Amino acid sequence: MSTKCTVIVGGGLVGLTAAASLKHIGHEVIVLEQAPRIRAVGAGIGLWDNALREFDHLGIGPAIRDMGIEQNTWFFNPAGDPVRAPGYTDSDHRFLLVPRPELNSLLADTIGRDRIRLDAHVTGYTETGSDVAVHLANGETLRTDLLIGADGVHSRVRKQLVPGSDAVTHSGHYAWRAIVPIGNQNSESTVLTVGHHRTRGGYARIARDQTMWMVNQFDAGPLTGTKRERALERARNLAEAGWNNGLLSLIAQTPEESILENQVTLVPALSRWASARVALVGDAAHGLSPHIASGGTLGIEDAGVLRSNLTAEADLEKALTGYEHARSARFDTVREHSAAVEHASDAVEFAQRYAAFSRWMLTTAPAT
């Protein structure tokens, strides 16, 4: 089906993808982003084949592959021993690592930057039988046929659609990451370590001359010192007897202002994802812990499934109901896998549970 207008609240990765996907099927899209520029929260994003298929559908898959670096992941224990679960293959461990700023810029160009309004603060909406009135902080009201909430874990759209669904902190779980020049690092290296004290992290080449490093810890305890000192303290859990000196060196050389530090925040399972004219996508619907490295990919899946349902079903409410049922059922299983990976006791168990998740995600991905 086609609507006169679709408003997407949120100009991050999934909001921009949803806008590009719906523009592709004839929607007049408007993206409302509260920041003064197109945002790119985070350092890099892993895109699995199920996400890349949506970009292929939009005609921008080749450009995205050109900007990223393919990863074929092996895990390591703190002593540096490589680990991979038996019975799984490279296809269960392969994804594309892409710099977020470049990806979001490409998506903005695909949509048309004239369709993106910056410094646009949405305060709420009023849904009627014929349209949705989107209310902005400057007093303006936009009327639209379809409203998409892609405004992250602290979504205003979700707060109104599902009262009492505020995001919650993943107690004690913190993540640190940055993009830095490759320098003396082996440009082909990809190191992901499952370490002591529930710490995980590593580094990977993200572009021709850049490396992304990342460290996360569950039950991190009190945080003391600078961001760099806090990241180094956790990274030492990943380095025994000289192993992973490369990671320690990358962190030590990163300027303090370049380090992203986040308390991980989760969105609880929702009683609904949509109404007759409003739908949630991405972190607004299912904000996940980053330890399964697929939140962005699954959000891009959301956009593809939404596009597919709107194409196949002329009745808007029925199309959104079909989207909601498909996605909420899939995420019931995603959450089970996420918990299993989180509670893996060591690198061997982590490798097994992670490979089981990635194979399930790839082999059950919707055909859109």
N, C-alpha and C positions, 0 to 999 in steps of 0.2 A: 504494500500500500504506500501511498504518498501523503504527506501532510503539508499544509501551507507553511508551517514554521515549527522548528524544533529548537528549543533553548537548552544548552548544555551548561550546567553550573560547574566550573572547574576546568582550568586549562592545563592540567598535568597530562601525563602520558595517556591515560585511559580516556580522559575527557576529549583530548584532541583526536585520539583514534576513533572514538564514538562519533565525533563530528565528521571526520573524514568518511567513515563507513556509511553514515546516514546521508551525507551529501552525495555519495556515490549512487544512492538509489533515488535521488531526486528531492530530498528534503532541503528546504531553505534553513540552514543552520546558523545559529548565533551562539558563540561561546562567551560566557561571562567569567572572567578571571579577576579575583580580588587583588592580585599582586600588580605592581606597576609594569611588569614585563612577563613574557612567557617563562614560566618557572620550570626548573629541572631539579627537583628535590632528590638528593642522593648523587652518588658518583657515577655509577654505571648500572646497566640493567641487563640481566640475562634473558634472552629471547629463545625459547624452544621452538621446535618446528610448528607446533599448533598456533603460536603467535605469528610466525613468519608467513603462514598460509593466509592469514587475514591481510597482511601487508602485500602479499602477492596478488590477492584479489583486488586490492586498491591500486595496483600497478607500481608500487614503490618498494617492493621486496628487493630487487637488485640493488637499488641505491642504499638500502639499509644494510645489506650484506657487505657492500663495499666499505661502509664506515665502521664495521665491527670486526672482531677477531673470533674465529671459531675456537671453542674450548672443547677438549676431550678429557674429561675430568678423571683424575686419580686422587684418592685420599691418602693421607699419610698419618701415622701415629707420631707421638712427640719425639720418638727416636729417629724418625725419618724413613721408616719402613713403608713401602707402598702397599696400599690395601684396595682391593676391589672385590665385590661380592661374586662368588662363583655362580655361573649360570646366566650372567648378564653380559652384554656386549657394548661396544663403543656407542651404538645407537641409543643406549639407555643413559649415556653420560655426555652427550654432545649437545652444546647449545652455542648461541652467538652472544658474545659480550659486546655491548654497544655503549658509547658515551651518551648519557641522557641529554645533555644540552644539544648536541648535534641532532639527535633523534627528534626531540621536541621541535627544533627549528624546522626540520624537514616536514613534520606533520603540520606545523603552522602554515608553511608555504603551500602544502597540499590543500588545506582548507581554504586558504585565502586570508591574509592577515586582516583584510577589511571586515571579515566576519567575526573577528575576535575583539571583544571590548575589555580593556584593561582597567584596573582601579574600579571594577564593578562589584560592589558589595551587596550580595543578596541577603535580605533579612527574612524572607519567607515567601509563601505563595498562597493563592486562593484558587482551589480547583472547583470548577463548575461542570455541568453536563456538556457544555459546548467548548470550553477552553480552560487554560490555566493562566492566571494573572501572577506574574513574577514581580515581587516587590523589591526595589533597590533602596539602599540607605540614603540616596540623594533625593528620594521622594518619587522617583520615576517608577512607572509600572509598564512591564512588557507583557503583551498577551500572546499566547502561543498555543498550538494544538497539543504539543508534547513537551514535557519537562524531564530532563535527564539529570539526576544528581550524580556528579562525578567529583564531588568536592571533598574527598578524602575521609580519613578516620573520624574527623570532627565535623562531619557533614551537617549543614543546616537543613538540607533537604531531607536527610534521613531522620533528623530530630523531629521534624514535623510529620513525616510519613509514618514513623514508628516511634511514638513517644516512649521514653524510658530506655532508649537504645544507645545511650552515651557510650563512647569508647572507654575502655578500661586499660590501665597500665598492666603490662606483663611483669609482675613484681620481680624486681631484681635483675631484669634482663636489659642489658645495654649493648649498643653496637657503636663501633668506631670505624671510619673509613675515609679514604682520600684518594684523589688521582694525582700522581706525581710523574715527573719525567723518568724515563727508563734508566738513564744514567749507566752505571756499570752492571746493572742486572742483565742476566741472560734474557734477551727479548722473547725467547720462545718458552720461558718457564711459566708454568701454572702450578702453584703449590697450594693445596687446601689441606689443613691439618686439623685433626680432632684431638685436642689436648687434655691436660689435667684440669680439674676443678671446673668442669662443664664449660670449657673454653673452646671455641672454634675460630678458624681464620686462615688467612693466607694472602696470596697476591696472584694477579693474572694480567697479562698484557691486554689492554683495552683498545689501543690504537697503535699506529705505527711507532710512535715515540712516547707513549704513555703507559703507565702501569697503575692498576687500582689495587690498593691493599685494603683489607677489611679484617676486623676482629670483633667477635661478639662473645658475651659470657652470660650464662644464666646464673642466678643467685650471686651476683657480682659483689655484694657487700658494700660497705661504705666507699665512696669515691673521694680520693684525696689527691692533691697536686693538680697540675695542669692537664689539659686533655691529652697531650702527648705522653705525659708521664702515666696517666691512667691506661692509655692504650698499650704502652710498653709493658706495664706491669702484667696485663693480661696476656700479651704476646709471649712473654717468657714462659707461660704454661704450655706453649706450642714448640718450645725449643730445648731439646736436651743435648748436652755434649757437643755443642757447636752446630747442631742442626737448626736450620731456619735463621741463621744469621742475616740472610738476605732480607727477611721480613723485618727483623729488628732494625736493620740499617735503614730500610725505607721509612719506617715510622720515625726514627730518630732524626732523619733529614727533612721531614715534612714540616713546613711552617705551621705554627699553632693555629693561625687563622684559616688554614686550608683543611683542617681536620673537622669532620662532621661527627658529632657525638649525639646519640639519641637514646632516650628511654623508650623501649619498644612498647607500642600501644596497639591493642587489639579491638576489633569490633565483635561483639557477641553475636551468636546465631540469631537471625532475625525472624520474626513471625510473618513478615511479608517483605517482598522486594519491590512491589509495584502496586499502583491503584489503576483507575481507568485511564489516567493521562500522565502519570508520573512513574518513573522507574529509576532504580539505583544501579550503578555500575562501579567496578573497581573497588578501591578501599572503602568507599562510602557504603558498599554492601557487605564487604567481607575482609576488612583489613586484617592481614595475617602477620605472623612473625616472619622476619626475613630469613630464618634459618633453613627454609626449604627452597629459597631462591626462585620462586615462581609466582609471586603475587602479581607482578606486572604482566607476565604471560597469561595468567588466568583472567586478569582484567581485560586484556585484549580479546581473549575468548568471549568475555561478556559482550563486547561490542559486536563481534561477529554473529553471536547467537541472537542478539537483539535485531541486528540488520536482517538476518534470515527470517525471523518471525514476522517482522514488519513487512517483508517482501511477500511471504506466503499467505498472510492472513489480512484481509481487507478491513476487518473490524479491529480498531485500535485496542480496545479493552481486552479482546480475546488474544491479540498478539502479545500484549504485555503479560497476560496471565500465563501464556505458553512459555514466555521467556522466564518468568519467575519460577515456574515449576521445574524447568530444566536446570536452572542455575542453582536453586536452593538444594535440590537433590544432589547435584554434583558436589557441592561444598560440604554436605554432610560427610562425604567420604574424604574430601580434602582435609578436613579437620582431624579425622582419625589418623591419617597418614602424618600430618604435622605433629600431633602428639607423640606418635611412635618415634619419629625422627628426633624430636626434642629429648626424649628420655633414653636414647641409646647410651649405653654405658661406656662404650669405647669405640675406637675407629672401626673395628670389624663389624660391630653391631650397627653403627652408623651407616657404613657402606651398604649393608644389606637392606636396611630400612629405606635409605635414600633411593637406591636403585629400584626397589619395589614401588616406591611412589612415582618416580619418573616414568617407569614403564607403564604403570596404570594410567598416568596422566596422558601420555602420548597415544596409547592404544585405545583409549576411550574418549579421546577428544572429539567434540562434535564436528561433523562434516558440514561446514557452512559455505 
